[in-house]
Amino acid sequence: MRFLFSLLILASLLSYSSCDDDGGGSSTDNFDRAAMLLSWADQVILPAYADFLEKSSELQTSAQALFDEPDATTLAALKSSFAEAYLGWQSISLFQIGPAEQVGLREQVNAYPTNTDGIEANMQSGSYNFELPSQRSRQGFPALDYLLYGSAADETAVLDRIVNEAALREYILATSERIHQLVSTVRETWVSSYRQEFVSLSDNTATSSVNRMTNDYVFYYEKFLRAGKVGIPAGIFSGTPLPGHVEALYNKALGKQLLLAALESAQGFFNGLDNSGVAHGNGFTDYLDFLNTVKDGADLSQLINTQFEAARQAINNLDDDLSDQVREDNLLMLTAYDELQRNVVLIKVDMLQAFNISVDFVDADGD
């Protein structure tokens, strides 16, 4: 795998075009990075956080209602809020920069597979501190996924546990409150101070906001979307399929939806779209087109968008339950991984080279 990836990178470097040869990427970059940062902050990132904050508030409210009056009705309402919030999380997961990086937002909100034994031990003891690193796999959406869908043999038994075990309802509430509190803290920091810092660092240096956000985007796509959601469960890095490592393991209908939502968010950010799908003319695609970046005679931005669509088509061929997909027909998961992987070369090598941005992270997944 490492050898193949190296060959792909070499081929990409050889085929990359610049204005010095056949009219490709510009050697003089006058793109308005400051305008792009303003668009990212005010049109994309902050609205996405505001939207998710509302969803996490609804999740917390539903968890409180279940705690107060545990029955089938309040459980159904909480499950609905959980799905909406988990899908909404996919829109902000890629923004692990600034305050989100400082608090380890992604690691605490969506570390999977969840530690079910640890969750049960926490509930039994009644004493736990979610701020400890050891608790990261015992909280967040994966913990709620287990508590609401997998903490007993079937749906009826889960409801019985929730009705009869106050400790379980308390854990659901504490987990929901933790998600809301973390995201509220991150958004408040963005509004009060970090936004100004973010938009002011518009130069092309390793510590500038454009360079850091671009690297974070590539890292998210490669490690958390391509590898975490597909490659690891499919056994790409272990040599053995791991169906228990899918996202939303216990809610059998949600895993594919989360994967598609994550892909949509990644492509939307690439194209400078906000949460409502409106383009503001300051995405990576606009930057690449401004530089007239061409690969193999085609616009690089179009090649990347075409590959996003190919990945989407492959994912649409998957079952809703990704764990069953891995067990029953893992070849389709491997195909989805391959389509996602093809965009790694385009965005990590060709796009970063066009922007004159160096990779600031070290691969750790063996590709």
Salt bridges, closest charged atoms under 4 A:
ASP29 OD2 - ARG33 NH2 3.88
ASP42 OD1 - ARG195 NE 2.72
ASP51 OD2 - LYS55 NZ 2.90
GLU101 OE1 - ARG212 NH2 2.71
GLU120 OE2 - ARG161 NH1 2.98
GLU155 OE2 - LYS79 NZ 3.93
GLU165 OE1 - ARG161 NH2 2.91
GLU222 OE1 - LYS348 NZ 3.04
GLU247 OE1 - LYS229 NZ 2.58
ASP274 OD2 - HIS280 NE2 2.86
GLU309 OE2 - ARG312 NH1 2.89
ASP324 OD1 - ARG327 NH2 2.66
GLU339 OE2 - ARG342 NH1 3.24
ASP350 OD2 - LYS295 NZ 2.98
ASP363 OD2 - LYS348 NZ 2.72
ASP365 OD2 - ARG226 NH2 2.39
ASP367 OD2 - ARG226 NH1 2.91
